[in-house]
Amino acid sequence: MSQMIFSEETHRNLLSRIPERTGRSVSDWLREFDNGPALLRFEEKVDWLRREHSDLSHGYAKALVHEYDLRRAARKLG
């Protein structure tokens, strides 16, 4: 499961700023994980995302990984 790295409010604030800061929607970013390496741990996913997109800040990368993990867990439950 994802590591909680920010408060829920901070997490939502970061996600809301991603499209403006990066020019890509959160959903577009989350699709990156479907095409990336499988079975990485949280920090490994953050590092991979940052290697692939060097202009993405560490904080945004962590927020995206956390959101991806939350949505993946919700799909498993649903």
N, C-alpha and C positions, 0 to 999 in steps of 0.2 A: 504494500500500500504506500501511497505517497507520504512524504514527510511534510508536516505542516510547518511552513517556513515563515508565514506571515499571518497576521490576524485575518479573519474573513473579510473585514472591511478593506484592509490594505490589498488583499488578493483581488477583490472586485475592482478596486481603483486602478490597480496595475493593468488588469485585463481591459478595462474601459479605455485606457490610453494607448494600448498596443496598436490599433488600426491607425491612429493619427501619427504615432511615432515611427511606425514601420512601413505604412502604406499597404499593409495586408491585414485581412480580418483574422480574428482568433481562430475561426473554423479552418481557414486556409493554413494557418500555422499548425494546427492540430493534425491536419492531414500529413504533415511532414513525418510524424511519428509512425504512421501506417507504412510509409515507404522507407523508414530508417531501420537500423539494426534492431533485432528482437531481443527481448529478455535482458535489457540493461537495468541496472539499479538507478535510483533517482539521480544521484550526482553524475553518474555516467551518461544519462540522457541529457542532463544540462550541458555537460562538457561536449557531447556529440553535437547538440544543437548549435552551440556557440562555435564549434569548429566549422560546421557547415555554413553558418551565417555570422561571420565575424563582426558584423555591425550591430548585432543583437546584444543588448546589455545582459549582464549576469542576472540581474533582478527580473527582467522580463522573461528570460529563459527559464528561471525557476518557477515563475508564475505559470508559464505555459506547460511545463512538465507537470506541475501540481494539478492544473486543470485537466490535462489529458488523463492523468491517473484517476481523478475523481469521475470523469465521464466514463472511463473504461470500467470502473467498479460499478457504476450505475447501470451500465449495459448488462453486466453479468448478473445483477440482481433482478433486472427487468425481464 
